[in-house]
Amino acid sequence: MLPPSYKTHPQFHTNPSSSFQPKKQKMPPPNKVLSLLITLATVTMSASPRARAQSPATNIVRGAYYPSSNYASVNPSHIDFSQSHFTHLFYAFVNPDPTTFDLVITSADKPILSDLVSAAHNQSPPVMVLLSIGGGGVGGTVFSNMSGAEGTRSRFIRSTIEVARKNDVDGFDLDWEFPKDAAEMVNLGLLFEEWRAAIESESAASGRRPLLLTAAVYFSNHFFLPGKVPREKSENHKN
């Protein structure tokens, strides 16, 4: 799980996951355009076996959120990637339909996401783009309802993979704020377990690199359960 300080800025903030551990080292100077908006962190990533086998030798991750609301002032074409400030950018935010639970890319999101993916993937090496799903303004009801049954979890998972491949993004970052009780934490663990299995199955069938799966979660001892569920279930199925 994440420490409570994982959110460091209301506009741009770093995205360690529960399997990320901070690595202390001097960071390069921040991009001048984004210096007031971005907080960078260097973290290590523990990937799934298939993803790790296809990843570069280094596991260093430098990630930041790119809020769609900043598109007018910080166009992706203005981001200076030359100093390797980023390895991963998290497009914030997209959400599932509250009734069908299909992941929705709005007409407003499409051009912004397309520009971000194009700018990021044209780097050498390419910068990965993940869809951040949720956010603090959404509330937990839609995720609670979606995760509560196998059928709705399956529909959500299937739609996320379809959206990712259609938009050429590299994975997902779940930002459910927050599971409110032990039952919802168990459902969160089941969601990750089934999501990871679907990602691996789709990768094997398509021959494409497995999509990444990360999460922004709040660290609280109120959510710890006896034994290894759901904490181990969650950790084992994220990148």
N, C-alpha and C positions, 0 to 999 in steps of 0.2 A: 504494500500500500504506500501512498505518497505521504510525505510530511505535510503538515498543515499549511506550510508556506509556499506550496507549489505555484500558486498564483502570485506573481510579483508585479504585475502592471495591468491596469484595466484595459489597455489597448493591445499591447503585445506582451506575451509572457512565455516563459520557457515551458516545456512539456515533458518533464521526466515521467516515466511510467513506474509501476510498482516493481518492475524488474530492472529499472535503471538505478545505478549507484553513482553519486557525484564523483568526478575525478578532478582533483585540484591541479590546475595548470593555468598559465597566463594566457588570456584570450587575446586575439588580434584586435586592433582598433576597430570600433563599430563603424558601420556604414554611416557616412555623414548625413545622408538623407533620412535614415531611420534612427539616428542616434538617440532621439528623444522618445522613441516609441518602442524600441526593442530591448529586452533583457535577454542576453544569451547565456547559456550554460553548456558546459562540456560534460557529457554523461556517457556511460558505456551501455551498450544494448545487448541483451541476451535474446537472440533470435531463435525461431524454431529451427530444427535441424535442416530442413530443405532451404529455408531462407538463408541460414548461415552458410550453407555450402555454396550459395550463389552470390554471396556478398563479397565486397572487397576485403582485403586482408585486415584493414583497420575496422574496429567496432566503435570508433568514436562518433558520437552523434552531436550535432549542434542544431538545435531546433528552435523555432519560434512560430507563434501564431501569426497568420495574416488575416486580420478582420476585413470582411468584405466592405464594411462601412468606411474603410480608409482608402478605397479604390481611387476616389477622385484626387486625393492629396498624395497618395503613394502608389502610383501606377506600377505594376510589376516590372515594366520595362525600365523603371528608374532604380531598381534594386541593384546595388553593386555586388555581384557575386565573385568579383575577381580575387578577393582576399579570403575566400573559403569561409565566410562567416556562417554559412548554413550548409547542412547536409539534408535537412528535412524542414519543410514548411507545412504548417497546419492551417488549412482553409477554414475559417470560423465565420459563421456556423451554418450547417444544414440540419434538417430535422425530418423525422418520419411523419407521414400523414397520421393524425390522431385517431382516425377510424380504420384505415386499411393497414397502417404501419409500413407502407412502402416508403422508401427514402425519396425525398423530393429535392430536385434541383430546380429552383424557380427560374423564370425567364430573366430575372435580374441577376441571378447567380451565374448563369451560363457564360456570358461574355467575360466576366471577371475571372471565373475559374479557368476558362480557356486561355486567357492571357497569362495567368499565373503558371499554369502547367507548361505552356510554351516557353516562357522565360526560364523556368526552372530546369526543364528537360534539355534545353539548348546549352546548358553549361557542360563543362568537362572537368570532372565527371558530373553526370546529371544530378541535380538536386531533386529529391523525392518530395512529392506533394501528397498529403493525406487529408481526408475529409474529417473535420471535427464535427461530431454529431451531438447536438444537445446545447449545452451552455447554461449559464446561470439564469437567463431570462425565460427559460422554457418551463422549468418546474419538473417534478419527477413523475407526474401522473401518466404521461404517455409511455414512458419507459416501464413504469410499474405494470400498466395494462398489457403492453407488448410482451414483456418477459414472463408473464404469469402462466402462459400455456405454450406447449410445444408447437402448436400450429401457428400461432402468431409470431413466435420467435423465428420459425422457419421462413415465414413470409418476409419478415424484416431482413433476415440474413440474406435470403435470395435476392432481394431488391438491392441491397447494398453492393453485392458483388456485381450485379448487372450495371448499376450506376457507375461503379468504379471502372469497369472495363470500357464502358461507353465513353467516359470522359477522360480516360487515360491517366487516372490517378493511381497512386501506389499503395493505398491502404486507408485505414480508418483510425480515428481517435475518438473513443466513446467518452462523452462528458455528461454522464447522468448525475445530476445534482438534486438529491442524493438518495440512494436506497435508505428507507426510513426504519427498517426493522430486519430481524433475522430472516424472515421469509423472503424478503426482497433481495437480501444478500445471497441467499441460496439461488434464487432465480438469476441473479447476475452471474454467478458461477456457471450455471447451466448455459446461459447465453454465450459466454466465452467459450465453453467447451464445444458447443454445437457450431458456433461461428468459425472457430479454428478448424474443426473437421471439414466444414463446407469449403473453406478457403483451400485447404490441402487437396480436397477432392476436385475442385474446379481447376486448380493448378495442374494436377496430374492429367486431367482430361484435355485441357487446352494446350499444355506444354509451355505455359507462360509462368513467369516468376510468381511465387505465392504473394498475395497481398499482405501488407503489414497490418498488425492489429495492436493498438495501444489504448490506453485509457487514462483519463485524468480523474482520480478518485480521492476522496477526503479521508485522511487518516484519523480514525477515532476508535478508542477502545470500546465504545458502545457497539461497534460493528464486529468485534472479534467474537467468534464462536468457539466452543470447546472442540478440540480435535483439529482436523485439517480441511474442513469444509466451512465456508466457501473460499477461504483465503488461498489454499493450494490450488483449487480448481481455477480461480481467476488468474493466478500467477503462471500456471502451467500453459495457458492457452493464449497469452499475449506475447507480442514481441518485446 
